[in-house]
């Protein structure tokens, strides 16, 4: 009965907290809306004895004329009335039209002066900052309260979950303690019993530290203190708050300042004690799962609780420095705090869900490092600009700001490369094993391009992973046929097959699967023979190998030799590695189909079939265009590529590429190019962004001497426009109705040579009947016996002569003319053409 009452009380408590906070949010939203159209001043006042007020902050922009008071000056009159706080609110902080002029009298060092204050409109930047703060507060409220209800309804019997729920409910009360740059009089309505409700929330909020400490004593497993002396544990959690708040109530309102200081210190001690206990639990446990849970909560809540300790100084009235900060800086500081605070509910949600712990921990740590590097570089940037603009130039007598702006622009251009290099150097300095793993991945794929078969690839992969990750063993299982079974590379069958719960889950998984998390979270149910196979081999991580949305196999990694857990960055690299390995294995599988390793001619013949599979066997319907394409290869396997893709919105993508080199290597790069293009088409990227991403993929997966010329355009039939990017490719020719030939050259450098290239796109308007020819250099550079090239001029001439022919006939004529020009010689390069006529 008591347990049921407790459960009901927790639910009612959460509902009441949510209702009260949402009511305050609605009131604050109306305040911000009314404040946006009202006048306001940035100067502020504080109350003194006998209802007097003095300037707490002064912004000279609030005053007309040269008379400007200083901080601490006492206001005497305000709009011909006695200067009291309520009068300040009525005159300057109530809704009104910007531009209101208010005469004031103030006393400075015993002398009385007069001045005129003028209200101004709310600046857009300030309004957006305040609005974003409100959105963040709402997001935090919903995150904490939602997490509390989710965890409680999932496991209401768990003491740790109950502590988590109450921690979430109490800490969410902080959102109404946030400073707002306007008074409640701005609101369209007032919260009933606001003083009482704020008092209740102010009473409850300090207990978040109590429930935090209790939660850590129960999580990830019950501590020795809670097992042997639970009464002492509960006293450590709740006695300080209960005693201090009782003293505050006895002393009436307002309590003595020392009560707030001692209460703050109690909160700091409890939060710090929780972090220490959590760290000790991480070091003492033998369970990698519990280590991950403790580490995730430590990183996810640690930074936010440290900032929280700084943030609550101001509303508790312990320090005054925050309230004296410039308004915009104070609001930005609050927004940064809220951003960090969001990591706390996320970390607890995954820690209690016991799934994808390393992945989320990696996101939090990478985000923290990213913000730290950004803050450092921004500080350096502003420091250098200030040093030049204020110190050097002013001392030299230079009044122009142009040199400062030029230096700032130059430094800003180097910001992104500096950030990337700094993060890489930090990783090499503090995490050398991760840098070594990245280097191993790069070296592996460079070696993989030279390996002749899947067995060699698997052996190389196993050796490198065991060496760099210090694994006890690695098991690579592949699908040898279409019967749903899997087998290890040595032929040993694996008792995992399609149709089971585990393999279905693995086929849908988009990330590495940690076995202990899958079991603890009840997300996967293993058949007895499956679990026996996994347990006897000590499998810790399973990486799905998928190509074309089909599970080709999996890579099972055992525990490390020293029993150390995997790191988030290691899983991230392994996840990327698995995708590339699956693609390489798929390509090798196709290359090795009926392959006789002793005869290179047969290998090239099979590779030719591999390449043809990546070229469209049949062009899709292309609204507004009549398209025809053709490739003539100089060898069995080539690097030319073309594609016609019907996008989800009805547009048509036309692509032609040319990979440097010949043979199977060029064909595999071409296959990677085709896969990247089709994967990124239709996901909402602009054309130039899409080409930039494909370039980075190609750069990361090709040798230094390999590159790709590439042209891609998207045709929009509704307005007959073609948006294109030319990445170092032969400029396509656009034959207009009047016989003019226009070249499409806008774009950038060829792909795969350099990372992070910024490409440009251009849109051209087409007219019905115009011809667009996209071709590779094998056409223009086709050479006869005399060493003369076919050339662009001949291409233009044949294109004009073919204007009246059907598209297919015109393309055949262009191909035949180029081949006839070479005579009996075998073409030295591939010939690929795509011809389109606007309908």
C-alpha positions, -999 to +999 in steps of 0.1 A: +000+000+000+028+024+009+046+016-023+016+023-044+011+056-026+047+065-032+043+057-069+012+078-071+029+107-053+058+107-077+035+108-107+014+136-092+045+155-082+058+153-118+025+164-133+023+194-109+059+204-117+052+202-154+020+221-152+035+249-131+066+253-153+045+253-185+024+280-170+055+301-164+067+293-199+034+306-214+037+338-193+073+343-204+065+337-240+039+365-239+064+387-221+089+382-250+063+389-277+051+421-260+087+432-253+096+428-290+073+457-299+078+478-268+105+503-259+131+494-233+163+506-217+194+486-209+201+506-177+189+489-145+184+499-109+185+482-075+165+489-044+181+506-014+167+513+021+136+534+025+123+525-010+151+544-027+167+531-059+202+535-074+216+527-107+229+491-109+239+493-145+242+523-169+241+523-207+250+557-221+228+549-252+197+552-229+204+590-223+198+620-245+225+646-242+258+646-223+244+641-188+249+604-179+248+590-144+272+564-130+267+531-114+257+537-078+241+571-083+208+575-065+177+584-084+158+613-069+128+618-092+115+599-122+090+616-146+082+643-120+075+616-093+095+602-065+119+576-078+108+543-064+112+509-080+075+505-089+076+539-106+107+528-127+087+497-138+056+518-147+075+544-167+103+524-184+095+487-182+058+486-190+046+480-227+049+513-246+059+527-280+097+531-284+110+566-281+095+576-248+114+604-232+115+604-194+131+632-173+150+621-142+170+637-114+198+618-097+224+625-071+261+620-078+286+625-050+261+647-031+252+669-060+219+667-079+218+665-117+191+661-143+190+639-174+166+626-200+162+589-207+149+577-241+136+542-246+146+523-278+133+494-298+145+459-290+174+450-312+169+419-334+200+402-321+189+407-285+154+395-292+167+363-310+190+356-281+161+358-256+138+338-278+164+311-283+169+310-245+132+304-240+133+276-266+163+260-249+146+263-215+115+246-229+136+219-245+154+212-212+121+211-193+106+186-217+139+166-218+142+162-180+105+157-173+101+134-203+131+114-191+117+112-156+083+099-167+099+075-193+122+059-168+096+057-141+069+040-162+095+016-176+109+005-143+088+019-114+101-006-089+138+004-092+151+027-065+177+041-089+149+049-114+129+066-087+159+087-077+165+096-114+128+106-118+129+129-088+163+143-098+148+152-132+116+168-117+136+189-092+164+201-115+138+211-142+126+238-117+158+257-125+143+269-158+120+294-140+150+308-121+165+322-153+172+359-157+149+377-182+157+413-194+121+424-187+096+425-159+065+404-156+044+435-163+053+429-200+032+397-200-003+394-214-013+376-182+001+370-147+006+336-130-018+331-102+000+328-068+033+335-085+051+344-053+039+312-036+047+290-066+082+305-070+087+299-033+078+263-036+100+258-066+128+276-049+124+252-019+124+221-042+153+230-065+181+225-040+170+189-036+182+181-071+217+176-055+201+153-029+185+131-055+217+133-077+238+119-048+212+093-040+211+083-077+248+079-078+247+058-046+223+034-064+237+035-100+250+017-119+248-007-090+239-002-053+269+011-033+282-006-002+269+023+019+233+018+007+236-019+012+250-019+047+239+015+062+211+029+041+199+053+068+233+070+068+232+072+030+197+089+030+208+113+057+239+123+037+215+130+008+187+149+024+197+161+059+217+193+047+188+206+026+161+198+052+181+214+080+190+246+061+156+251+045+140+246+079+163+273+094+154+296+065+117+291+072+122+298+109+142+330+101+113+341+079+118+360+046+144+370+037+167+345+054+202+355+066+228+356+037+248+329+054+219+304+048+222+308+011+260+304+012+258+273+033+231+258+011+251+265-020+282+248-004+260+218+006+249+215-030+285+218-043+296+191-018+269+167-027+274+171-065+312+168-061+307+137-038+285+122-065+311+127-092+338+112-069+316+082-061+308+077-098+345+078-107+353+053-080+325+030-092+340+032-127+375+023-115+363-006-092+338-024-114+349-053-136+319-049-159+326-030-191+289-022-194+289-006-159+321+012-168+303+027-199+273+037-179+294+054-153+316+071-179+287+083-199+270+099-169+303+113-157+310+130-190+273+138-199+264+154-165+299+165-153+303+196-175+267+207-171+268+203-133+300+223-131+285+251-151+253+248-130+274+254-099+285+287-114+251+296-128+231+292-095+253+317-078+234+346-092+197+336-086+207+325-051+221+359-044+256+347-034+275+368-060+266+399-080+291+397-108+269+378-132+241+404-129+266+432-137+276+415-170+265+433-202+230+421-211+239+403-243+269+385-228+248+375-198+222+360-220+247+342-242+264+328-211+230+314-200+224+299-234+257+281-233+249+268-199+216+254-212+233+238-242+256+219-218+227+211-195+210+192-223+237+166-222+226+155-188+192+140-197+206+125-228+234+107-209+210+094-183+185+082-209+211+061-227+228+050-195+196+036-181+186+022-215+220+004-215+223+007-253+246+027-276+265+040-246+299+044-263+283+061-293+266+088-272+297+092-250+317+098-281+293+125-293+294+143-260+332+141-258+337+152-294+313+180-289+331+192-258+365+190-275+350+208-305+336+237-284+369+239-264+389+242-297+365+267-311+366+288-279+404+287-279+407+297-316+380+325-313+400+339-283+432+338-303+415+354-333+400+383-313+433+386-294+453+391-326+427+415-341+427+435-309+465+435-307+468+448-342+438+472-342+442+487-307+478+483-297+499+484-329+479+506-352+468+532-326+503+535-313+515+540-349+490+567-354+469+548-380+432+557-376+418+537-406+402+503-397+409+488-431+441+470-421+424+455-391+395+443-412+419+428-438+438+409-411+406+397-395+395+384-429+428+366-435+426+351-400+390+340-405+399+322-438+424+302-419+400+294-390+386+261-403+420+246-413+435+257-380+406+241-361+410+208-380+448+207-376+445+216-339+421+188-332+443+163-351+474+175-331+454+171-298+444+136-308+480+127-317+493+141-285+467+128-260+452+098-278+480+083-299+463+049-301+434+065-319+456+082-344+474+049-349+441+032-356+432+059-382+466+054-398+461+017-398+427+021-416+443+043-443+472+019-448+448-010-449+428+004-478+459+014-497+470-023-494+435-036-500+435-022-535+464-045-544+450-077-529+438-103-554+410-120-535+387-120-505+408-144-485+438-121-487+417-091-478+403-109-447+437-121-436+451-086-439+422-071-420+425-097-392+462-091-388+459-053-387+430-053-362+445-078-339+478-058-338+463-024-334+434-032-311+452-060-292+423-083-297+423-119-286+406-131-318+386-120-348+359-139-367+348-128-402+316-145-413+304-141-449+273-153-468+287-179-492+255-182-511+218-172-511+207-200-487+206-176-456+236-193-439+269-177-429+303-193-426+337-182-414+365-175-439+380-210-432+347-226-442+334-233-406+296-228-405+282-202-381+249-211-363+234-177-373+211-175-402+185-152-418+151-152-402+163-152-366+157-122-343+194-115-340+202-115-377+171-095-385+183-069-359+218-069-373+206-064-408+188-032-397+216-020-374+234+012-386+262+010-361+284-015-343+266-038-319+281-043-284+269-077-272+267-069-235+245-038-243+223-058-267+216-084-239+212-059-210+188-037-230+167-066-241+168-053-277+179-087-291+169-122-282+195-148-291+186-183-299+204-208-276+228-220-303+235-183-313+243-173-277+265-204-272+286-195-303+290-159-292+297-167-255+323-195-262+343-172-285+341-142-262+326-120-288+323-083-276+315-063-307+298-073-339+301-051-370+275-057-398+289-058-433+263-044-457+262-034-494+232-022-513+210-026-481+219-063-479+237-080-451+268-097-467+283-109-434+296-096-401+329-091-383+329-104-347+356-089-324+366-105-291+375-087-260+409-070-258+438-090-243+440-066-214+402-067-209+401-029-215+369-017-230+366-002-265+367+036-268+340+056-286+365+068-313+375+032-319+339+022-326+335+052-349+365+042-369+354+005-369+320+015-382+335+034-411+359+006-417+331-020-418+313+000-446+344+002-467+353-034-461+319-045-471+322-025-503+357-039-510+345-074-504+315-070-526+337-057-554+362-085-549+334-110-548+322-098-582+358-097-595+364-132-582+333-148-596+344-178-617+379-162-617+410-181-625+438-164-605+465-177-629+452-158-659+450-120-659+428-119-690+400-138-673+403-115-643+399-084-665+370-100-684+351-105-651+361-070-639+345-057-671+313-073-661+316-058-627+320-023-642+290-028-665+268-036-636+275-001-622+265+015-655+227+019-660+215-010-682+184+010-691+180+048-688+151+059-667+123+082-680+136+118-682+108+143-683+116+171-707+147+155-720+155+129-746+187+112-734+211+087-749+245+075-735+272+052-746+307+040-735+333+024-757+362+010-736+398+007-747+404-022-723+382-048-707+380-026-676+380+012-677+374+042-655+347+061-675+314+064-659+280+078-667+246+078-650+211+091-654+191+093-621+155+102-617+153+122-584+124+119-560+111+154-569+109+145-606+141+162-617+168+144-637+204+141-627+230+136-656+265+126-646+297+117-665+330+110-649+365+098-659+388+080-634+425+083-640+441+051-650+427+019-665+420-016-653+403-030-622+415-002-599+399+025-620+367+004-622+365+000-584+370+038-579+343+043-605+320+020-585+327+040-554+319+072-572+286+057-585+277+045-550+285+079-534+265+098-560+234+077-557+236+077-519+237+116-518+212+123-545+179+134-532+189+140-496+184+177-497+220+188-504+228+215-529+247+203-560+279+220-549+277+206-514+270+171-528+301+173-551+322+185-522+312+155-501+319+131-529+353+147-534+361+141-497+351+105-500+372+100-531+401+118-515+400+095-484+398+063-505+422+068-534+459+069-539+476+103-541+482+100-578+446+091-586+419+116-595+385+119-611+371+145-636+334+147-631+304+166-644+269+165-629+238+184-638+203+184-625+176+193-651+143+208-639+116+202-666+092+227-652+113+257-661+138+241-684+168+249-663+200+229-658+220+234-626+255+219-629+289+215-614+320+208-635+348+193-614+377+195-638+359+177-666+359+185-703+334+213-707+301+200-721+288+216-752+254+232-754+242+237-790+217+266-792+190+269-819+209+297-836+240+275-840+260+289-812+279+265-790+282+273-752+306+255-729+296+247-693+327+253-673+316+265-638+326+242-609+361+237-595+391+214-593+390+177-602+380+153-575+402+132-552+433+154-554+426+177-525+402+176-495+376+202-486+374+218-521+346+244-523+328+240-557+306+265-575+273+257-593+256+275-621+221+274-636+215+278-674+181+281-691+175+258-720+152+261-750+133+233-767+153+216-794+187+225-779+214+197-777+236+190-747+267+169-752+287+156-723+318+136-732+351+123-718+386+132-730+388+099-749+366+115-776+385+148-780+419+132-776+412+103-800+444+102-821+451+090-856+482+074-870+497+109-877+494+119-841+466+144-847+438+146-821+401+145-830+397+178-811+369+199-798+365+217-831+356+185-849+332+176-821+314+210-825+312+205-863+298+169-860+273+182-833+260+209-856+257+185-885+238+160-864+213+186-851+184+173-872+189+136-864+173+117-836+193+117-804+204+080-807+214+084-843+233+116-835+252+099-807+261+069-829+274+093-856+296+111-831+310+079-818+316+065-853+333+097-865+357+096-835+365+059-841+369+064-878+393+092-872+416+068-853+416+044-882+428+008-875+444+018-842+429+006-810+417+037-791+442+047-764+414+058-740+378+051-733+351+070-752+320+080-733+292+103-746+259+114-733+236+134-756+204+151-745+178+171-765+154+195-747+118+186-755 
